[in-house]
Amino acid sequence: MPSTRPEASTNRCRIDIRGLSKTFLAEGREVVAIDDASFRIEDGEFVALLGPSGCGKSTILNMVATLIAPTGGTIRVDDVPVVPGRPIRHVGYVFQKDTLFPWRTVEDNIGYALELAGVPADERRRRVAEAIRQAGLDGFARFYPSSLSGGMRQRVSLMRTLIARPEILLMDEPFGALDTHTKLDMHSVLLELWERARQTVLFVTHDLGEALTLADRIILMSARPGRIKQDFKVDFPRPRDAVALRETRQYAELFSHVWHSLGEEFAKGRSA
């Protein structure tokens, strides 16, 4: 099925990973988490990194985010080598669990990055109000996280990252702990927000349905040690309806195709 998404005008590479490896020490022995992983992500692409638990998906994400150092290989963001421990200003990160400050309201949590950046109060209030509206959180601006559902907290966490207008967005299974209905709702929110800004996204998940719903490409990783097994193009038209898409023949066919390969890795992981 042909995609209605406009092609990138420059094919500019935003994330370039070559020969990446990571080894950890555990109980006195070396454990290879990532082995010779290489892939590229172009400007405006939404790429899902998919694989069984323990295959190193989050490890790759954290290396791109400069949170941990690779053992070997290179990572370049916008053709500049990544330096561990040196954050990249235009890269945002959404974690598995919301990292909201419990003592701050919804509006204060969302506006936190703008405060750090010294954005004037009037502009900050305007941008926070717009973020609250976009996330469907009207009426909850002065609520504290403890009064919100899990899905609502994830909306706040997402908007706290997006309000800083990152050009590249790293997401580490941000909806993994949500129930199916709430997860589909969050998919709809994310798709709508992404259609407006078209950030370059690297999204870690072990949920094939989630990857097919959101991504332009699925990079499938093997069971540990994590290697790049396959790279699938997800050529569904955009904009997408997170629910209606799952009822199409094209979705079912691609799901079956990718699932066969992913299932092999789940089986390897169980027997390891």
Secondary structure, 3 states (H helix, E strand, C coil): CCCCCCCCCCCCEEEEEEEEEEEEEECCEEEEEEEEEEEEEECCCEEEEECCCCCCHHHHHHHHCCCCCCCEEEEEECCEECCCCCCCCCEEEECCCCCCCCCCCHHHHHCHHHHHCCCCHHHHHHHHHHHHHHCCCCCCCCCCHHHCCHHHHHHHHHHHHHCCCCCEEEEECCCCCCCHHHHHHHHHHHHHHHHHHCCEEEEEECCHHHHHHHCCEEEEECCCCECEEEEEECCCCCCCCCCHHHHCHHHHHHHHHHHHHHHHHHHHHHHC
